[in-house]
Amino acid sequence: MIAQSSLSSYNKTIHFRRGKPGQRESDLNHKFMQTIGDEMFEELEKIATEKGIRVQTLLRAVIIPEWVQRKRLSKNSRLNPTKSSDVK
């Protein structure tokens, strides 16, 4: 017999991560870790130096938001094929 939990493992994580009673899921800080090779880090470091910022700031302020926006646009164009994928 396999025991099943009433909460998914994701929901359990949210439950334990809540810092204050009544805090909503959207209030939580979502974190992730990414490993990149030396060559890619050097490229990111070069771009960050040109902008006068650190690599971490470049990732947070530029790269991740652009990636999320592209993913949303890509997802939207697949959901609605009548719209052009060339969004300006």
N, CA and C atoms as a LAMMPS dump frame, in Angstrom:
ITEM: TIMESTEP
0
ITEM: NUMBER OF ATOMS
264
ITEM: BOX BOUNDS ff ff ff
-5.0000000000000000e+02 5.0000000000000000e+02
-5.0000000000000000e+02 5.0000000000000000e+02
-5.0000000000000000e+02 5.0000000000000000e+02
ITEM: ATOMS id mol type element x y z
1 1 1 N 0.836 -1.188 0
2 1 2 C 0 0 0
3 1 3 C 0.877 1.247 0
4 2 1 N 0.535 2.189 -0.873
5 2 2 C 1.297 3.429 -0.995
6 2 3 C 0.545 4.536 -0.269
7 3 1 N 1.219 5.157 0.658
8 3 2 C 0.604 6.267 1.397
9 3 3 C 0.681 7.532 0.561
10 4 1 N -0.409 8.241 0.492
11 4 2 C -0.433 9.491 -0.255
12 4 3 C -0.628 10.658 0.696
13 5 1 N 0.101 11.708 0.451
14 5 2 C 0 12.914 1.262
15 5 3 C -1.127 13.781 0.73
16 6 1 N -1.771 14.511 1.637
17 6 2 C -2.84 15.41 1.209
18 6 3 C -2.284 16.656 0.521
19 7 1 N -0.997 16.961 0.745
20 7 2 C -0.357 18.106 0.104
21 7 3 C 0.726 17.62 -0.841
22 8 1 N 0.841 18.266 -1.993
23 8 2 C 1.951 17.927 -2.881
24 8 3 C 3.252 18.373 -2.228
25 9 1 N 4.374 17.872 -2.695
26 9 2 C 5.656 18.282 -2.118
27 9 3 C 5.895 19.768 -2.34
28 10 1 N 5.386 20.319 -3.446
29 10 2 C 5.529 21.751 -3.699
30 10 3 C 4.756 22.552 -2.654
31 11 1 N 3.517 22.138 -2.39
32 11 2 C 2.706 22.848 -1.4
33 11 3 C 3.313 22.744 -0.013
34 12 1 N 3.91 21.602 0.311
35 12 2 C 4.574 21.459 1.604
36 12 3 C 5.725 22.451 1.705
37 13 1 N 6.476 22.597 0.617
38 13 2 C 7.597 23.536 0.609
39 13 3 C 7.098 24.947 0.852
40 14 1 N 6.033 25.333 0.203
41 14 2 C 5.459 26.662 0.394
42 14 3 C 5.034 26.834 1.85
43 15 1 N 4.384 25.806 2.391
44 15 2 C 3.919 25.876 3.769
45 15 3 C 5.084 26.125 4.724
46 16 1 N 6.178 25.417 4.553
47 16 2 C 7.315 25.562 5.448
48 16 3 C 8.1 26.842 5.19
49 17 1 N 8.058 27.38 3.979
50 17 2 C 8.82 28.579 3.642
51 17 3 C 8.139 29.851 4.097
52 18 1 N 6.865 29.797 4.393
53 18 2 C 6.15 31.001 4.822
54 18 3 C 6.759 31.53 6.102
55 19 1 N 7.093 32.799 6.087
56 19 2 C 7.718 33.38 7.251
57 19 3 C 6.722 33.963 8.239
58 20 1 N 5.587 34.465 7.737
59 20 2 C 4.625 35.136 8.595
60 20 3 C 3.24 34.569 8.328
61 21 1 N 2.428 34.452 9.366
62 21 2 C 1.053 33.982 9.144
63 21 3 C 0.328 34.909 8.172
64 22 1 N -0.385 34.326 7.245
65 22 2 C -1.138 35.111 6.284
66 22 3 C -0.348 35.556 5.073
67 23 1 N 0.935 35.23 5.028
68 23 2 C 1.753 35.623 3.878
69 23 3 C 1.296 34.824 2.664
70 24 1 N 1.083 35.519 1.57
71 24 2 C 0.613 34.87 0.347
72 24 3 C 1.769 34.234 -0.403
73 25 1 N 1.438 33.283 -1.267
74 25 2 C 2.446 32.598 -2.092
75 25 3 C 3.214 33.588 -2.95
76 26 1 N 2.534 34.609 -3.463
77 26 2 C 3.193 35.586 -4.333
78 26 3 C 4.197 36.446 -3.579
79 27 1 N 4.137 36.447 -2.241
80 27 2 C 5.069 37.225 -1.436
81 27 3 C 6.41 36.519 -1.239
82 28 1 N 6.466 35.24 -1.564
83 28 2 C 7.674 34.466 -1.314
84 28 3 C 8.76 34.807 -2.32
85 29 1 N 9.996 34.756 -1.88
86 29 2 C 11.128 34.925 -2.785
87 29 3 C 11.445 33.568 -3.392
88 30 1 N 11.413 33.491 -4.677
89 30 2 C 11.746 32.242 -5.352
90 30 3 C 13.215 32.286 -5.715
91 31 1 N 13.912 31.215 -5.429
92 31 2 C 15.346 31.179 -5.655
93 31 3 C 15.693 30.002 -6.556
94 32 1 N 16.778 30.165 -7.28
95 32 2 C 17.294 29.058 -8.069
96 32 3 C 18.801 29.191 -8.163
97 33 1 N 19.44 28.11 -8.563
98 33 2 C 20.889 28.114 -8.716
99 33 3 C 21.208 27.638 -10.137
100 34 1 N 22.138 28.307 -10.76
101 34 2 C 22.545 27.957 -12.119
102 34 3 C 24.059 27.855 -12.169
103 35 1 N 24.553 26.827 -12.805
104 35 2 C 25.986 26.655 -12.992
105 35 3 C 26.317 26.942 -14.446
106 36 1 N 27.363 27.734 -14.661
107 36 2 C 27.803 28.02 -16.022
108 36 3 C 29.296 27.761 -16.119
109 37 1 N 29.756 27.577 -17.324
110 37 2 C 31.174 27.322 -17.551
111 37 3 C 31.996 28.601 -17.483
112 38 1 N 33.306 28.416 -17.432
113 38 2 C 34.229 29.551 -17.333
114 38 3 C 34.081 30.516 -18.505
115 39 1 N 33.935 29.97 -19.702
116 39 2 C 33.832 30.817 -20.896
117 39 3 C 32.596 31.713 -20.831
118 40 1 N 31.47 31.144 -20.441
119 40 2 C 30.233 31.924 -20.346
120 40 3 C 30.343 32.954 -19.228
121 41 1 N 30.941 32.585 -18.092
122 41 2 C 31.095 33.539 -16.994
123 41 3 C 31.961 34.711 -17.428
124 42 1 N 33.035 34.423 -18.149
125 42 2 C 33.922 35.495 -18.621
126 42 3 C 33.178 36.448 -19.547
127 43 1 N 32.306 35.91 -20.384
128 43 2 C 31.506 36.748 -21.283
129 43 3 C 30.541 37.627 -20.476
130 44 1 N 29.885 37.028 -19.494
131 44 2 C 28.979 37.796 -18.641
132 44 3 C 29.739 38.849 -17.852
133 45 1 N 30.917 38.496 -17.369
134 45 2 C 31.737 39.434 -16.607
135 45 3 C 32.159 40.618 -17.474
136 46 1 N 32.476 40.339 -18.729
137 46 2 C 32.857 41.403 -19.66
138 46 3 C 31.691 42.369 -19.878
139 47 1 N 30.502 41.826 -20.092
140 47 2 C 29.318 42.658 -20.303
141 47 3 C 29.013 43.477 -19.049
142 48 1 N 29.082 42.822 -17.888
143 48 2 C 28.807 43.512 -16.623
144 48 3 C 29.805 44.639 -16.386
145 49 1 N 31.074 44.386 -16.654
146 49 2 C 32.106 45.41 -16.469
147 49 3 C 31.849 46.596 -17.372
148 50 1 N 31.449 46.338 -18.618
149 50 2 C 31.135 47.426 -19.548
150 50 3 C 29.987 48.289 -19.041
151 51 1 N 29.05 47.665 -18.336
152 51 2 C 27.901 48.396 -17.806
153 51 3 C 28.173 48.977 -16.422
154 52 1 N 29.318 48.622 -15.832
155 52 2 C 29.665 49.127 -14.514
156 52 3 C 28.911 48.452 -13.387
157 53 1 N 28.518 47.195 -13.598
158 53 2 C 27.773 46.45 -12.576
159 53 3 C 28.422 45.09 -12.357
160 54 1 N 27.944 44.371 -11.344
161 54 2 C 28.449 43.028 -11.08
162 54 3 C 27.678 42.015 -11.921
163 55 1 N 28.247 40.825 -12.077
164 55 2 C 27.606 39.771 -12.848
165 55 3 C 26.245 39.42 -12.238
166 56 1 N 26.174 39.316 -10.925
167 56 2 C 24.91 38.987 -10.268
168 56 3 C 23.836 40.02 -10.587
169 57 1 N 24.196 41.278 -10.59
170 57 2 C 23.244 42.344 -10.915
171 57 3 C 22.811 42.239 -12.369
172 58 1 N 23.747 41.95 -13.248
173 58 2 C 23.418 41.76 -14.666
174 58 3 C 22.398 40.642 -14.835
175 59 1 N 22.631 39.541 -14.142
176 59 2 C 21.703 38.411 -14.231
177 59 3 C 20.321 38.785 -13.706
178 60 1 N 20.274 39.415 -12.543
179 60 2 C 18.987 39.773 -11.924
180 60 3 C 18.226 40.849 -12.677
181 61 1 N 18.94 41.874 -13.128
182 61 2 C 18.274 43.041 -13.691
183 61 3 C 18.054 42.98 -15.193
184 62 1 N 18.871 42.199 -15.898
185 62 2 C 18.793 42.211 -17.358
186 62 3 C 18.464 40.833 -17.926
187 63 1 N 19.31 39.876 -17.665
188 63 2 C 19.207 38.587 -18.351
189 63 3 C 17.954 37.811 -17.958
190 64 1 N 17.701 37.655 -16.669
191 64 2 C 16.535 36.88 -16.245
192 64 3 C 15.233 37.554 -16.67
193 65 1 N 15.052 38.864 -16.459
194 65 2 C 13.806 39.486 -16.932
195 65 3 C 13.597 39.355 -18.447
196 66 1 N 14.667 39.489 -19.236
197 66 2 C 14.53 39.321 -20.683
198 66 3 C 14.156 37.892 -21.034
199 67 1 N 14.736 36.923 -20.345
200 67 2 C 14.427 35.519 -20.599
201 67 3 C 12.963 35.234 -20.276
202 68 1 N 12.492 35.749 -19.136
203 68 2 C 11.096 35.539 -18.742
204 68 3 C 10.16 36.165 -19.773
205 69 1 N 10.482 37.371 -20.228
206 69 2 C 9.638 38.037 -21.215
207 69 3 C 9.588 37.234 -22.518
208 70 1 N 10.716 36.74 -22.967
209 70 2 C 10.737 35.93 -24.198
210 70 3 C 9.939 34.65 -24.036
211 71 1 N 10.036 34.022 -22.856
212 71 2 C 9.269 32.801 -22.61
213 71 3 C 7.772 33.088 -22.66
214 72 1 N 7.359 34.222 -22.06
215 72 2 C 5.941 34.595 -22.092
216 72 3 C 5.469 34.845 -23.511
217 73 1 N 6.27 35.582 -24.288
218 73 2 C 5.896 35.859 -25.678
219 73 3 C 5.819 34.568 -26.475
220 74 1 N 6.772 33.681 -26.264
221 74 2 C 6.785 32.405 -26.962
222 74 3 C 5.558 31.58 -26.594
223 75 1 N 5.229 31.54 -25.321
224 75 2 C 4.076 30.786 -24.845
225 75 3 C 2.791 31.367 -25.416
226 76 1 N 2.68 32.702 -25.435
227 76 2 C 1.486 33.353 -25.953
228 76 3 C 1.313 33.099 -27.446
229 77 1 N 2.397 33.091 -28.201
230 77 2 C 2.283 32.865 -29.645
231 77 3 C 1.885 31.423 -29.948
232 78 1 N 2.264 30.492 -29.084
233 78 2 C 1.845 29.1 -29.28
234 78 3 C 0.387 28.91 -28.911
235 79 1 N -0.079 29.662 -27.904
236 79 2 C -1.48 29.541 -27.486
237 79 3 C -2.429 30.19 -28.493
238 80 1 N -1.966 31.245 -29.177
239 80 2 C -2.786 31.965 -30.13
240 80 3 C -2.037 32.054 -31.466
241 81 1 N -2.11 31.014 -32.295
242 81 2 C -1.332 30.98 -33.532
243 81 3 C -1.765 32.005 -34.566
244 82 1 N -2.923 32.67 -34.371
245 82 2 C -3.36 33.672 -35.348
246 82 3 C -2.582 34.977 -35.202
247 83 1 N -2.002 35.203 -34.025
248 83 2 C -1.196 36.4 -33.827
249 83 3 C 0.205 36.176 -34.35
250 84 1 N 0.796 37.215 -34.855
251 84 2 C 2.156 37.135 -35.355
252 84 3 C 3.133 36.954 -34.207
253 85 1 N 4.158 36.124 -34.411
254 85 2 C 5.176 35.932 -33.385
255 85 3 C 6.184 37.056 -33.389
256 86 1 N 6.092 37.959 -34.383
257 86 2 C 7.005 39.1 -34.477
258 86 3 C 6.399 40.279 -33.731
259 87 1 N 6.553 40.27 -32.397
260 87 2 C 5.972 41.312 -31.549
261 87 3 C 6.984 42.434 -31.375
262 88 1 N 6.525 43.67 -31.539
263 88 2 C 7.432 44.821 -31.406
264 88 3 C 7.101 45.609 -30.179
